[in-house]
Amino acid sequence: MDWDDVRFFLTLARLGSVRAAGAELGVSHSTVARRIDQFEQKMGVRLFDRTPSGYVVTAAGEDMLGSAAQMEIEMSGLERRLLGQDTRLEGQISVTFPDSLTSDILMPDIVSFNRQYPDIDLELVLSYRVFDLSKREADIALRSLRCDSSPPPHLIGRKLTSVHYAHYASKAYLKEHDFQGDTPTASWIRWDDSGRFPKWIQDSLLPEMPGKNNLANGMMQLQAAKAGLGVASLPCFAADREQDLVRLPGSINTPHFDMWILSHPDLRETTRLRLFRDHITKAILQKAPLYEGRQPYVLSS
């Protein structure tokens, strides 16, 4: 049984759509359909029912799923072990992280690594999805975890810093609006809440100020606060570097989540991965005062 055929089978079985499977595998949907047809002919059994809503695994396909998944585990493990013995200072490194964790703050450090090791090709995947490092969906992950929680036991890594948040508004917004009293004219920018007074607003320093306008993305909230849409709870490392934003008087920066760098233990000794982990770890530790909201800021007129 060809592993490449099994890989197509597993992806389609999990996603149920040739278009989605093609996007996952990096090929066209017609290639997925053709490969599955050829695989079924080779195996002499129908693995999927073609329905208007997508591909549905047949009983024979269900019987094959367990063995195929085990084959995937074995092949992923083999790939990791071979890569773990790689001492070359060339090749690809796939790194995943959410844009709100790094934004532009780490880009100069990524550029300096690239200049130091020009034969190492970086694939930077900006995503909030939790990539499966065991299946080598990525080699290294910068991941946000709940404060004082631990990463999955099958991964190795270290906590780099805590990411602190505080409350911010634009200088113009502070001048133009009332923040307290029975009828404040200022408002919070909500995350993804229903109602004008969700619990986090009731527990805030300004519980009488209503929430308006949902924006479930930190970087969008930062831009909205700069433009004067309202008051936002923002990561200090991003907001403290914006000249148009200031912390609300009385706002105390608090830890929101911990930032970890993670990889699979089989890749511990891969030279290029170790060099990149060390490089980014050093860069983030140097920037810890900014991530933790300890970098000085000035409330100016």
LOMINU-514218 format. One line per field, with one value per residue (C-alpha): residue number from 1; residue in one letter; x, y, z. Coordinates in nm, 4 decimals. Example, Ala and Ser with C-alpha at 12.3 -4.5 7.8 and 13.67 -1.06 7.14 Angstrom:
# residues 2
nuse = (1;2)
vexdo = (A;S)
u = (1.2300;1.3670)
v = (-0.4500;-0.1060)
w = (0.7800;0.7140)
//
This chain:
# residues 301
nuse = (1;2;3;4;5;6;7;8;9;10;11;12;13;14;15;16;17;18;19;20;21;22;23;24;25;26;27;28;29;30;31;32;33;34;35;36;37;38;39;40;41;42;43;44;45;46;47;48;49;50;51;52;53;54;55;56;57;58;59;60;61;62;63;64;65;66;67;68;69;70;71;72;73;74;75;76;77;78;79;80;81;82;83;84;85;86;87;88;89;90;91;92;93;94;95;96;97;98;99;100;101;102;103;104;105;106;107;108;109;110;111;112;113;114;115;116;117;118;119;120;121;122;123;124;125;126;127;128;129;130;131;132;133;134;135;136;137;138;139;140;141;142;143;144;145;146;147;148;149;150;151;152;153;154;155;156;157;158;159;160;161;162;163;164;165;166;167;168;169;170;171;172;173;174;175;176;177;178;179;180;181;182;183;184;185;186;187;188;189;190;191;192;193;194;195;196;197;198;199;200;201;202;203;204;205;206;207;208;209;210;211;212;213;214;215;216;217;218;219;220;221;222;223;224;225;226;227;228;229;230;231;232;233;234;235;236;237;238;239;240;241;242;243;244;245;246;247;248;249;250;251;252;253;254;255;256;257;258;259;260;261;262;263;264;265;266;267;268;269;270;271;272;273;274;275;276;277;278;279;280;281;282;283;284;285;286;287;288;289;290;291;292;293;294;295;296;297;298;299;300;301)
vexdo = (M;D;W;D;D;V;R;F;F;L;T;L;A;R;L;G;S;V;R;A;A;G;A;E;L;G;V;S;H;S;T;V;A;R;R;I;D;Q;F;E;Q;K;M;G;V;R;L;F;D;R;T;P;S;G;Y;V;V;T;A;A;G;E;D;M;L;G;S;A;A;Q;M;E;I;E;M;S;G;L;E;R;R;L;L;G;Q;D;T;R;L;E;G;Q;I;S;V;T;F;P;D;S;L;T;S;D;I;L;M;P;D;I;V;S;F;N;R;Q;Y;P;D;I;D;L;E;L;V;L;S;Y;R;V;F;D;L;S;K;R;E;A;D;I;A;L;R;S;L;R;C;D;S;S;P;P;P;H;L;I;G;R;K;L;T;S;V;H;Y;A;H;Y;A;S;K;A;Y;L;K;E;H;D;F;Q;G;D;T;P;T;A;S;W;I;R;W;D;D;S;G;R;F;P;K;W;I;Q;D;S;L;L;P;E;M;P;G;K;N;N;L;A;N;G;M;M;Q;L;Q;A;A;K;A;G;L;G;V;A;S;L;P;C;F;A;A;D;R;E;Q;D;L;V;R;L;P;G;S;I;N;T;P;H;F;D;M;W;I;L;S;H;P;D;L;R;E;T;T;R;L;R;L;F;R;D;H;I;T;K;A;I;L;Q;K;A;P;L;Y;E;G;R;Q;P;Y;V;L;S;S)
u = (0.0000;0.1423;0.1682;0.0857;-0.2457;-0.3206;-0.2448;-0.5041;-0.7551;-0.7123;-0.7371;-1.0566;-1.2062;-1.1468;-1.2684;-1.5387;-1.4780;-1.2372;-1.1965;-1.1097;-0.8807;-0.7095;-0.6476;-0.5051;-0.2808;-0.1773;-0.3269;-0.6387;-0.9709;-0.9654;-0.6312;-0.7828;-1.0822;-0.8590;-0.6203;-0.9084;-1.0617;-0.7257;-0.6770;-1.0188;-0.9435;-0.6097;-0.7688;-1.0687;-1.3195;-1.5231;-1.3949;-1.6316;-1.9902;-2.0208;-2.3157;-2.4426;-2.3069;-1.9617;-1.7648;-1.8880;-1.6679;-1.8146;-1.8036;-1.4882;-1.3381;-1.4272;-1.2550;-0.9415;-0.9336;-0.7671;-0.4832;-0.4390;-0.4178;-0.1572;0.0395;0.0268;0.1689;0.4508;0.5404;0.5302;0.7548;1.0004;1.0117;1.0742;1.3506;1.5277;1.4938;1.6208;1.9555;1.9866;2.2879;2.2731;2.2420;2.0028;1.6518;1.3103;1.1729;0.7977;0.7025;0.3460;0.2273;-0.0727;-0.0117;-0.1243;0.1644;0.4335;0.2919;0.5894;0.7774;0.9741;1.0145;1.3588;1.4796;1.3444;1.5248;1.8516;1.8267;1.7692;2.0769;2.2890;2.1708;2.0697;2.0364;1.7626;1.4196;1.1558;0.7878;0.6003;0.2414;0.0238;-0.2663;-0.4675;-0.5208;-0.3345;-0.1073;-0.0277;0.3525;0.3482;0.2271;0.4795;0.2108;0.4775;0.8268;0.8121;0.5143;0.4930;0.1768;-0.0328;-0.1494;-0.3630;-0.1535;0.0125;-0.1045;0.1292;0.1705;0.0804;0.3149;0.4318;0.5955;0.9054;0.9650;0.9686;0.7624;0.9173;0.7094;0.3620;0.1628;-0.0065;-0.3127;-0.4375;-0.7142;-0.6420;-0.8067;-0.6878;-0.5793;-0.8612;-1.1181;-1.0071;-1.0617;-1.3965;-1.5837;-1.7062;-1.5941;-1.7847;-2.1165;-2.4699;-2.4520;-2.0936;-2.0514;-1.7499;-1.7932;-1.5948;-1.5183;-1.6469;-1.4774;-1.7584;-2.0260;-2.4003;-2.5468;-2.3898;-2.2588;-2.0906;-1.9133;-1.5688;-1.7111;-1.8925;-1.5584;-1.3599;-1.2470;-1.5377;-1.8376;-2.0946;-1.9480;-2.1399;-1.9921;-2.0611;-1.9341;-1.7906;-1.4417;-1.3037;-0.9448;-0.6791;-0.5065;-0.8399;-0.9349;-0.6073;-0.6797;-1.0368;-0.9218;-0.6679;-0.9435;-1.1674;-1.4274;-1.4005;-1.1920;-1.0225;-0.8448;-0.5222;-0.1847;0.0639;0.3420;0.1348;-0.0555;0.2352;0.4219;0.1358;0.1772;-0.1958;-0.2962;-0.2686;-0.3644;-0.6703;-0.5855;-0.5990;-0.5637;-0.3270;-0.1649;-0.2506;-0.1257;-0.3606;-0.1761;0.1711;0.3821;0.5596;0.7947;0.7258;0.8542;0.8563;1.1288;1.2343;1.3495;1.5503;1.8888;1.8006;2.0647;1.8713;1.5666;1.7793;1.9467;1.6129;1.4632;1.7641;1.7545;1.3836;1.3968;1.6731;1.4835;1.1599;1.3362;1.5028;1.1595;0.9957;0.9524;0.7464;0.5343;0.4763;0.3766;0.6802;0.8270;0.7907;0.5182;0.4183;0.0642;0.1093;-0.1328)
v = (0.0000;0.3355;0.5849;0.8708;0.7009;0.6518;1.0186;1.1264;0.8755;0.9983;1.3649;1.3160;1.0913;1.3605;1.6557;1.4969;1.7352;1.7079;2.0873;2.1008;1.7984;1.9581;2.2777;2.0739;1.8680;2.1568;2.0084;2.0684;1.9092;1.7178;1.5637;1.4426;1.2904;1.1212;0.9818;0.8401;0.6777;0.5169;0.4030;0.2381;0.0588;-0.0588;-0.1851;-0.3360;-0.1812;0.1384;0.3500;0.6480;0.7096;1.0189;1.2213;1.5733;1.6906;1.5361;1.2140;0.9720;0.6836;0.3404;0.0412;-0.0764;0.2689;0.2671;-0.0698;0.0792;0.4003;0.2546;0.0904;0.4033;0.6255;0.3933;0.4047;0.7860;0.7758;0.5452;0.7542;1.0809;0.9276;0.8064;1.1519;1.3168;1.0738;1.1239;1.4988;1.4811;1.3551;1.6403;1.8616;2.0757;2.4519;2.4481;2.3358;2.4495;2.5399;2.5723;2.8057;2.8750;3.1592;3.3901;3.7382;3.8998;3.7311;3.8733;4.1279;4.3356;4.3051;3.9919;4.0559;4.2235;3.9161;3.6834;3.8924;3.8820;3.4994;3.4826;3.6981;3.4849;3.1581;3.2438;2.8797;2.8105;2.8740;2.9916;2.9136;3.1498;3.0393;3.3022;3.1126;3.0764;2.7062;2.4618;2.2789;1.9117;1.9029;1.5218;1.5106;1.7788;2.0300;2.2670;2.2238;2.4973;2.6691;2.9927;2.9254;3.1110;2.9065;2.9919;3.1379;2.8681;2.5872;2.3378;2.2365;1.8858;1.6256;1.4944;1.8295;2.0002;2.3696;2.6476;2.9378;3.2581;3.5343;3.6339;3.8599;4.1379;4.3385;4.6802;4.9234;5.1800;5.4637;5.7281;6.0655;6.2359;5.9887;6.0605;6.4334;6.4056;6.1591;6.1180;5.7894;5.7930;5.9029;5.7855;5.8401;5.7974;5.8815;5.6535;5.2812;4.9600;4.7728;4.4202;4.0966;3.8563;3.9335;3.9734;4.2458;4.5761;4.4691;4.1261;4.0028;4.1298;4.4840;4.4487;4.3453;4.6238;4.9600;5.1261;4.8939;5.1646;5.2137;5.0039;4.7795;4.8457;4.7034;4.3511;4.2958;3.9496;4.0229;4.1978;4.3779;4.5008;4.6261;4.8166;4.9892;5.0608;5.2163;5.4309;5.5532;5.6452;5.3663;5.3170;5.1779;4.8417;4.5789;4.5340;4.3563;4.5983;4.5017;4.6356;4.9246;5.0754;5.1358;5.3365;5.7124;5.7732;5.5297;5.5739;5.3548;5.4619;5.6281;5.3561;5.0695;4.8016;4.5648;4.2027;3.8719;3.7441;3.4329;3.2772;3.2525;2.9207;2.7967;2.4298;2.1529;1.7728;1.5934;1.3948;1.7255;1.8345;1.7830;1.9070;2.1767;2.4385;2.4026;2.4308;2.7443;2.9056;2.8136;2.9630;3.2767;3.3507;3.2529;3.5062;3.7745;3.7254;3.7151;4.0464;4.1907;4.0511;4.3991;4.5023;4.1852;4.2166;4.5829;4.7015;4.9206;5.2850;5.4848;5.8478;5.9824;6.3004;6.5675)
w = (0.0000;-0.1095;0.1782;-0.0576;-0.1446;0.2236;0.2910;0.0327;0.1735;0.5321;0.4427;0.2417;0.5119;0.7738;0.5674;0.3508;0.0611;-0.2313;-0.2337;0.1348;0.0993;-0.2011;-0.0054;0.2828;0.0548;-0.1698;-0.4891;-0.6987;-0.6068;-0.9361;-0.8374;-0.5097;-0.6896;-0.9474;-0.6846;-0.4796;-0.7901;-0.8741;-0.5136;-0.5049;-0.8326;-0.6962;-0.3721;-0.5525;-0.3128;-0.2884;0.0016;-0.0356;-0.1337;-0.3514;-0.2240;-0.3036;0.0321;-0.0136;0.0224;0.2900;0.4074;0.3312;0.5635;0.3857;0.4304;0.7996;0.8318;0.6762;0.8848;1.1944;1.0015;0.7869;1.0946;1.2471;0.9211;0.9417;1.2946;1.1853;0.8805;1.0766;1.3410;1.0767;0.9151;1.2527;1.3483;1.0154;1.0433;1.3994;1.2670;1.0160;1.0918;0.7765;0.7969;0.5039;0.4289;0.5474;0.8900;0.9320;1.2173;1.3258;1.5463;1.5792;1.4422;1.7674;1.9512;1.7323;1.4857;1.3727;1.7016;1.6057;1.2339;1.2710;1.4622;1.1930;0.9301;1.1270;1.1482;0.7734;0.7067;0.9376;0.7789;0.4202;0.3134;0.5694;0.4193;0.6697;0.6220;0.8556;0.9107;1.0807;1.2327;1.5523;1.4757;1.7002;1.4564;1.5197;1.5595;1.5808;1.2202;1.1224;1.0316;1.1652;1.3092;1.5748;1.7355;1.9295;2.1232;2.3791;2.6779;2.9778;3.2568;3.4705;3.2400;3.0726;2.7085;2.5865;2.7423;2.4036;2.3188;2.4552;2.5037;2.7565;2.8747;2.7410;2.8982;3.0083;2.7791;2.9747;2.8772;2.9906;2.8933;2.6216;2.4342;2.1924;2.3288;2.1386;2.2754;2.6320;2.5785;2.4017;2.6258;2.9818;3.1363;3.4658;3.6089;3.5387;3.1626;3.0396;2.6729;2.6382;2.5640;2.5633;2.2428;2.3048;2.2001;2.1122;2.3660;2.3680;2.5839;2.6809;3.0211;3.0054;3.3179;3.2195;3.1941;3.5272;3.6852;3.5164;3.6519;3.4674;3.5176;3.4321;3.0845;2.8284;2.5640;2.1963;1.8683;1.8675;1.7241;1.8006;1.6970;1.9036;1.6187;1.4793;1.8251;1.8430;1.5122;1.6200;1.9483;1.7609;1.5301;1.8252;1.8230;2.1991;2.4843;2.4318;2.6377;2.4425;2.4684;2.6193;2.3776;2.0895;2.2463;2.4438;2.1174;1.9659;2.0111;1.9664;2.2427;2.6202;2.9105;3.1002;3.4330;3.6964;3.4487;3.5790;3.3319;3.4117;3.2644;2.9971;2.8785;2.8682;2.5532;2.4911;2.2223;2.1437;1.9183;1.9044;2.1053;1.7972;1.6448;1.9483;1.7780;1.4294;1.3940;1.2002;1.4265;1.7405;1.6076;1.5255;1.8652;2.0437;1.8285;1.8818;2.2490;2.3095;2.1155;2.3114;2.6486;2.5656;2.4877;2.8042;2.9626;2.6604;2.6582;3.0331;3.0151;3.2115;2.9379;3.0440;2.8779;2.9082;2.9384;2.7338;2.6219)
//
